[in-house]
Amino acid sequence: MTHFRTLEWTGSALRLLDQRRLPAETIYLDLGDAREVAEAIRTMVVRGAPAIGAAAAYGLALAAQRAPAERLLDALEEAAEVLRRSRPTAVNLFWAIQRVMDKVHANHALDADALRALVLSEAHAIAEEDVAVNKRIAQHGQSLVPDGATIIHHCNTGSLATVDYGTALGVIRYAHEIGKRIHVYLDETRPRLQGAKLSAWELNQLGVPHTVIVDGASGFVMRRHKVDLCIVGADRIAANGDTANKIGTYNLALVARAHGVPFYVAAPTSTIDLSIRSGDEIPIEERGADEVACVGATRVVPEGSPVLNYAFDVTPAHLITAIITEAGVVYPPYEEGLARAVRSRSEAR
């Protein structure tokens, strides 16, 4: 296990590592109700699709804990709606909320204390399963990572983006742990710098050799150095394999294709959304202008210049070499393989 925890249940609160303060400070926040959890998700105290899903599940546990018995079901429905509105792109958020609420609806006749315990138990199950799922993703990914590999990674997909271990960075971490002599180039990931701040911080903790590069350097790095693969995470994968991930992922995939470098996505099956046919149907979050206009407290964009701040982009499936899930590595064409991977998750439960 990682020596820090992205999120943890204290018995009366959800404790979150405030990722906005890293790497300068390691600060934990204790949140006492679902609205506080939704705000923490919206403001990126907690981020990364799997971590968002687990946090939302615990947000429902907090709502159940604080609601009077006569309003318990209504309070859970209200909390679920507040949490759903926090961020639109990461499907794990909606998946986790629906999973908890399906359990509630199936057991609505229970008394209040039993229902509260059921909600908390389901939140714990989601968190515990995330760790096990990530480790299976890491193991399946090893067939794609040669010894001595040079890797490019975008954004942050490690323990900070999950309950623990990580998805794409989990593959990288496991490769290092079993003795593969890897080196990782980390895109800084503008505008919030998750690669420079968070991925570099994690790989420092783990002792994984790495170098931070600006987002626009990936093509030249591929040309100047022998890059063996790119690996990224995902916030939502459509039925056809189109993948939404942190803005800049699409650019990296195009550069990888131009240089003949394999481009892999690592994600749990809970990130696969078979209800949508293609990436054109994925809602893309737009965030505030200040994230782009300012670097820290310093404004770098002139006043009066408009800013467009998409938080995510969509990489078309034809640019993705394979998708690594806990059910195995899925290759194109993706429709059948992704559906089979999702079925395996349902059967396992």
C-alpha positions in Angstrom: 0.0 0.0 0.0 1.0 3.6 -0.6 2.2 5.4 2.6 -0.4 8.2 2.1 -4.2 7.8 1.6 -6.1 9.9 -1.0 -9.3 9.3 1.0 -10.2 7.6 4.2 -13.3 7.0 6.3 -12.8 8.1 9.9 -16.0 6.8 11.3 -17.8 10.2 11.3 -16.2 12.0 8.3 -14.5 11.5 5.0 -10.9 12.5 5.2 -9.4 13.8 1.9 -5.8 14.6 1.0 -6.1 18.2 -0.4 -4.4 17.7 -3.8 -4.5 21.5 -4.5 -1.8 21.9 -1.9 0.6 19.4 -3.2 3.6 19.2 -3.5 4.3 22.1 -1.1 2.0 20.9 1.7 0.4 17.6 2.8 -3.0 18.7 4.2 -6.0 16.5 5.0 -9.5 17.8 5.2 -12.4 16.2 7.2 -15.7 16.6 5.4 -18.9 16.1 7.3 -21.7 16.1 4.7 -22.5 15.3 1.1 -22.5 19.0 0.0 -19.0 19.4 1.3 -17.9 16.2 -0.6 -19.6 17.6 -3.8 -17.7 20.9 -3.4 -14.4 19.0 -2.8 -15.0 17.1 -6.1 -15.9 20.3 -8.0 -12.9 22.2 -6.7 -10.5 19.3 -7.3 -9.6 18.7 -3.6 -10.1 15.1 -4.8 -9.7 14.2 -8.5 -9.2 11.3 -10.8 -12.2 9.2 -11.9 -11.9 6.3 -9.5 -11.2 8.5 -6.5 -14.2 10.7 -7.4 -16.4 7.7 -7.5 -15.3 6.4 -4.1 -15.6 9.9 -2.6 -19.2 10.2 -3.9 -20.1 6.9 -2.4 -18.8 8.1 1.0 -20.7 11.3 0.4 -23.9 9.3 0.4 -22.8 7.5 3.6 -22.5 10.9 5.2 -25.9 11.9 4.0 -27.4 8.7 5.4 -25.6 9.1 8.7 -27.0 12.6 9.2 -30.5 12.2 7.9 -33.4 11.6 10.4 -35.1 8.2 9.9 -38.3 9.7 8.5 -36.4 11.5 5.7 -33.6 9.0 5.0 -34.6 7.9 1.5 -35.4 11.5 0.4 -32.1 12.7 1.9 -30.2 10.1 0.0 -31.9 11.0 -3.3 -31.1 14.7 -2.7 -27.5 14.0 -1.9 -27.2 11.8 -5.0 -28.4 14.7 -7.2 -26.0 17.2 -5.5 -23.1 14.8 -6.0 -24.0 14.1 -9.7 -23.8 17.8 -10.4 -20.3 18.2 -9.1 -18.4 17.1 -12.3 -20.0 15.9 -15.6 -17.3 13.9 -17.4 -16.0 11.2 -15.1 -18.4 8.3 -15.4 -17.1 6.7 -12.2 -18.9 9.4 -10.3 -22.3 8.4 -11.7 -21.5 4.7 -11.6 -20.7 4.7 -7.9 -23.7 6.8 -7.0 -26.0 4.5 -9.0 -24.4 1.4 -7.5 -25.1 2.7 -3.9 -28.6 3.9 -4.8 -29.5 0.6 -6.5 -28.6 -1.1 -3.2 -30.8 1.4 -1.3 -33.8 0.9 -3.6 -33.5 -2.9 -3.4 -33.5 -2.7 0.5 -35.7 0.3 1.1 -37.8 -1.7 3.6 -34.9 -2.0 6.1 -35.1 0.2 9.2 -33.0 3.4 9.2 -30.0 2.1 11.1 -29.7 -1.0 8.9 -30.0 1.2 5.7 -27.3 3.5 7.0 -25.0 0.5 7.6 -25.8 -0.8 4.1 -24.8 2.5 2.4 -21.6 2.7 4.4 -20.8 -1.0 3.6 -21.3 -0.4 -0.1 -19.0 2.7 0.0 -16.3 0.6 1.7 -16.8 -2.1 -0.9 -16.3 0.4 -3.7 -13.1 1.7 -2.1 -11.6 -1.8 -1.4 -12.5 -3.1 -4.9 -10.7 -0.1 -6.4 -7.4 -1.1 -4.9 -7.7 -4.7 -6.0 -8.8 -3.6 -9.5 -5.9 -1.3 -9.9 -3.4 -4.0 -9.0 -5.0 -6.3 -11.6 -4.7 -3.6 -14.2 -1.0 -3.1 -13.3 -0.3 -6.8 -13.7 -2.1 -7.1 -17.1 -0.2 -4.1 -18.3 3.2 -5.7 -17.9 2.9 -7.6 -21.2 3.1 -4.2 -22.9 6.0 -2.7 -20.9 9.4 -4.0 -22.0 12.4 -4.1 -19.6 14.3 -0.8 -20.0 11.2 1.0 -21.4 11.0 4.7 -21.9 7.4 5.9 -21.3 5.4 9.1 -21.7 2.6 9.7 -19.2 0.0 12.5 -19.2 -1.8 14.0 -16.1 -1.9 11.9 -12.9 -3.3 8.4 -12.6 -1.6 7.1 -9.5 -2.6 6.6 -5.9 -3.8 10.3 -5.9 -6.3 9.6 -8.7 -7.6 6.4 -7.1 -8.2 5.0 -3.7 -4.7 3.5 -3.9 -2.1 2.2 -6.3 -3.3 3.8 -9.6 -4.3 2.9 -13.1 -1.7 4.0 -15.8 0.8 5.0 -13.1 -0.1 1.7 -11.4 1.2 -0.1 -14.5 4.4 2.0 -14.3 4.7 1.5 -10.6 4.4 -2.3 -10.8 7.0 -2.4 -13.6 9.4 -0.6 -11.3 8.6 -2.8 -8.4 9.3 -6.0 -10.3 12.7 -4.7 -11.5 12.1 -3.4 -15.0 14.5 -0.5 -15.7 12.0 2.1 -16.8 12.2 5.8 -17.2 9.1 8.0 -17.4 8.6 11.4 -19.1 5.8 13.2 -17.3 3.8 15.8 -19.3 3.4 18.8 -16.9 -0.4 18.8 -17.9 -1.5 22.4 -18.2 -3.4 24.2 -16.9 -3.5 22.6 -13.4 -0.1 20.9 -13.7 -1.2 17.5 -12.4 1.8 15.9 -14.1 4.4 18.3 -12.7 2.8 18.6 -9.3 1.2 15.2 -8.6 2.7 12.5 -10.8 6.2 13.8 -10.1 5.5 13.9 -6.4 4.2 10.3 -6.5 7.1 8.9 -8.5 9.5 10.7 -6.2 7.9 8.9 -3.3 8.2 5.6 -5.1 11.7 6.1 -6.4 10.7 5.7 -10.1 13.2 7.4 -12.5 11.4 10.3 -14.3 11.7 13.6 -16.0 9.1 16.4 -16.2 8.5 17.9 -19.7 6.2 20.6 -21.0 3.1 19.3 -22.8 4.4 20.6 -26.1 7.7 18.7 -25.9 6.3 15.2 -26.3 6.8 15.1 -30.1 10.4 16.2 -29.9 11.1 13.8 -27.0 9.8 11.0 -29.2 12.0 12.1 -32.0 15.2 12.7 -29.9 14.8 9.8 -27.5 13.6 6.2 -28.0 10.1 6.2 -26.5 8.6 2.7 -26.2 5.0 3.6 -25.3 2.6 6.2 -24.0 0.2 5.3 -21.3 -2.7 7.4 -19.9 -5.8 7.0 -17.8 -9.4 7.7 -18.7 -12.5 9.5 -17.3 -15.0 7.9 -19.6 -14.6 5.3 -22.4 -17.5 5.0 -25.0 -18.7 1.7 -26.3 -16.5 2.1 -29.5 -13.3 2.8 -27.5 -13.3 6.6 -27.9 -11.8 7.9 -24.6 -12.2 11.1 -22.6 -9.2 12.0 -20.5 -7.4 15.1 -19.3 -7.0 17.9 -22.0 -3.9 17.2 -24.0 -4.4 13.5 -24.2 -5.7 13.7 -27.8 -2.6 15.8 -28.8 -0.3 13.2 -27.3 -2.1 10.4 -29.1 -1.7 12.2 -32.4 2.0 12.7 -31.8 2.4 9.1 -30.8 0.8 7.9 -34.0 3.0 10.2 -36.1 6.1 8.6 -34.5 4.9 5.0 -34.5 4.8 4.8 -30.6 2.1 2.6 -29.1 -0.6 4.5 -27.2 -2.3 2.7 -24.3 -5.2 3.6 -22.0 -5.4 2.0 -18.5 -8.7 2.1 -16.7 -11.1 0.0 -14.7 -14.2 -1.4 -16.3 -16.3 1.1 -14.2 -14.9 3.8 -16.5 -16.4 2.1 -19.6 -19.8 3.6 -20.5 -21.6 1.2 -22.9 -24.7 3.5 -22.9 -23.0 5.9 -25.3 -21.9 4.8 -28.7 -19.0 7.2 -29.3 -17.0 10.0 -27.8 -19.3 12.6 -29.5 -21.8 11.8 -26.7 -19.4 12.3 -23.8 -20.2 15.6 -21.9 -17.0 17.7 -21.7 -16.5 19.9 -18.6 -15.5 23.5 -19.1 -13.8 25.1 -16.2 -13.2 28.7 -15.1 -10.9 31.0 -17.1 -8.5 31.7 -14.2 -7.0 28.2 -14.4 -5.6 29.2 -17.8 -5.3 33.0 -17.4 -3.2 32.7 -14.2 -0.1 30.8 -13.1 -0.5 30.6 -9.4 -1.5 34.1 -8.2 0.0 35.8 -11.3 -2.2 36.6 -14.3 -0.4 35.9 -17.6 -3.3 36.5 -20.0 -4.2 40.1 -20.7 -7.4 41.4 -19.2 -10.1 41.3 -21.9 -8.6 38.3 -23.7 -11.2 35.4 -23.7 -10.2 32.0 -22.5 -11.6 28.6 -23.5 -10.8 26.0 -20.8 -11.9 22.5 -21.7 -11.0 20.2 -18.8 -11.0 17.1 -21.0 -10.7 16.0 -24.6 -11.7 12.8 -26.5 -9.1 10.6 -28.2 -10.7 8.6 -31.0 -10.4 4.8 -30.7 -8.4 4.5 -33.9 -5.5 6.2 -32.2 -5.5 3.9 -29.2 -3.4 0.7 -29.5 -5.1 -1.1 -26.6 -7.1 -0.5 -23.4 -5.8 -2.2 -20.2 -8.5 -3.2 -17.8 -8.7 -5.4 -14.7 -10.3 -8.0 -17.0 -7.3 -8.0 -19.4 -6.0 -6.1 -22.3 -8.6 -5.1 -24.9 -7.6 -4.7 -28.5 -9.5 -3.2 -31.5 -12.1 -3.5 -32.6 -13.3 -2.4 -29.2 -17.0 -2.9 -29.2 -17.0 -6.6 -28.4 -13.9 -6.6 -26.1 -15.2 -3.7 -24.0 -18.6 -5.2 -23.6 -17.0 -8.5 -22.6 -14.8 -6.7 -20.0 -17.9 -5.0 -18.5 -19.8 -8.3 -18.3 -16.8 -9.9 -16.5 -17.2 -7.2 -13.8 -20.9 -7.9 -13.3 -20.3 -11.7 -13.2 -17.5 -11.2 -10.6 -19.9 -9.4 -8.3 
